[in-house]
Amino acid sequence: QVQLTESGGGLVQAGESLRLSCAASGLTPRIYGLGWFRQAPGKEREFVGAITWSSGSIDYADSVKGRFTVSKDNAKNTVYLQMNALKPEDTAVYYCAARYPSTLSRTYTGSYRYWGQGTQVTVSS
């Protein structure tokens, strides 16, 4: 079992920044990658960014490229999502998720086995 705990959400104004954290515990040596997803009211959960734990390779959704940065701290088993230049359309519940090795794309929700509880990010205009 892997437990994921997100933190760092909140209410900000457009143009401001937030940093989300996702701390992993449990069977962490088995984790292959961690991803960030978000879900706005009435919409499907969508991919934001992902990182492969060993290689550090990173993917981003086009909608956040150049504004969001995924990083990791191996010693703390923690992944971060630095969000800059936030827009009202970034408002959503943000989730982190952990995956084992899979043939499925890391941009796909189905490739992740464990999910955090989510943290609300609200960006006012």
C-alpha distance (Angstrom), angle and dihedral (degrees) to the residues before:
residue distance angle dihedral
Q1 . . .
V2 3.77 . .
Q3 3.78 123.3 .
L4 3.79 120.8 -156.5
T5 3.78 123.5 -164.1
E6 3.80 120.3 -170.6
S7 3.76 126.0 -162.5
G8 3.77 140.1 164.5
G9 3.77 104.0 69.0
G10 3.77 123.0 135.7
L11 3.79 148.8 125.0
V12 3.80 118.3 -58.7
Q13 3.77 137.7 160.5
A14 3.78 123.7 -107.9
G15 3.79 111.4 -79.3
E16 3.79 94.8 27.9
S17 3.80 128.5 111.0
L18 3.77 139.3 -120.8
R19 3.79 133.3 -177.5
L20 3.77 120.0 -147.2
S21 3.79 122.3 -160.0
C22 3.78 129.5 -156.8
A23 3.78 116.5 -166.5
A24 3.80 116.6 -163.9
S25 3.78 124.4 -154.5
G26 3.77 136.5 168.9
L27 3.80 120.4 40.2
T28 3.78 92.6 8.4
P29 3.85 97.1 151.9
R30 3.80 87.1 68.9
I31 3.80 93.6 57.4
Y32 3.78 112.6 110.7
G33 3.77 98.4 179.7
L34 3.78 145.2 -8.6
G35 3.76 127.1 -140.7
W36 3.77 139.6 -168.6
F37 3.80 121.1 -139.2
R38 3.78 133.3 171.6
Q39 3.76 136.4 -155.5
A40 3.78 125.2 -161.4
P41 3.83 121.6 -163.1
G42 3.76 111.0 -74.9
K43 3.79 93.7 6.5
E44 3.77 135.5 100.6
R45 3.76 121.8 -101.5
E46 3.79 108.3 -91.6
F47 3.77 136.1 -161.3
V48 3.79 118.1 -104.1
G49 3.79 106.9 168.0
A50 3.78 142.9 -34.3
I51 3.77 140.2 -161.6
T52 3.79 131.6 -159.3
W53 3.76 107.6 -131.1
S54 3.81 100.3 -139.9
S55 3.79 102.6 35.2
G56 3.78 98.6 31.1
S57 3.80 92.4 -136.0
I58 3.79 112.0 159.1
D59 3.80 136.9 -156.5
Y60 3.78 128.3 -167.6
A61 3.75 135.1 -167.1
D62 3.79 111.7 -112.7
S63 3.80 90.4 -118.8
V64 3.82 92.3 64.4
K65 3.80 103.4 32.5
G66 3.78 111.3 127.6
R67 3.82 92.3 16.7
F68 3.80 105.6 57.3
T69 3.80 127.5 52.8
V70 3.79 127.8 -165.5
S71 3.79 117.8 -154.8
K72 3.80 138.2 161.6
D73 3.75 141.4 -145.8
N74 3.79 108.2 -151.8
A75 3.79 94.0 -168.1
K76 3.79 91.3 56.5
N77 3.83 96.4 37.0
T78 3.78 85.4 -128.7
V79 3.78 133.3 137.7
Y80 3.79 123.3 -160.9
L81 3.77 134.7 -155.2
Q82 3.78 111.5 -157.8
M83 3.80 108.6 -163.3
N84 3.80 118.1 -165.7
A85 3.77 131.8 175.9
L86 3.77 90.7 20.9
K87 3.79 119.2 -159.0
P88 3.81 130.8 -157.5
E89 3.80 88.3 -110.4
D90 3.82 88.8 62.8
T91 3.80 88.0 69.5
A92 3.81 107.9 121.4
V93 3.76 145.6 105.5
Y94 3.79 106.7 -79.2
Y95 3.78 120.4 -146.5
C96 3.75 132.7 -171.2
A97 3.77 120.0 -150.4
A98 3.79 137.7 -172.5
R99 3.76 128.2 -140.8
Y100 3.76 137.8 -169.2
P101 3.81 120.8 -141.9
S102 3.77 107.3 -57.9
T103 3.77 141.2 166.4
L104 3.79 88.6 -135.1
S105 3.76 119.3 97.8
R106 3.77 114.9 -96.3
T107 3.79 88.2 -129.7
Y108 3.81 89.3 67.1
T109 3.80 120.4 89.9
G110 3.80 90.5 -144.0
S111 3.80 92.2 65.1
Y112 3.82 91.2 66.3
R113 3.76 122.9 85.2
Y114 3.80 103.5 -174.7
W115 3.79 129.8 43.2
G116 3.76 135.1 -169.7
Q117 3.78 123.6 -130.0
G118 3.80 93.6 -102.8
T119 3.77 133.0 -118.2
Q120 3.80 125.8 -127.1
V121 3.79 119.9 -119.9
T122 3.79 116.6 -172.3
V123 3.80 122.1 -176.4
S124 3.77 117.1 -168.2
S125 3.79 122.9 -155.7
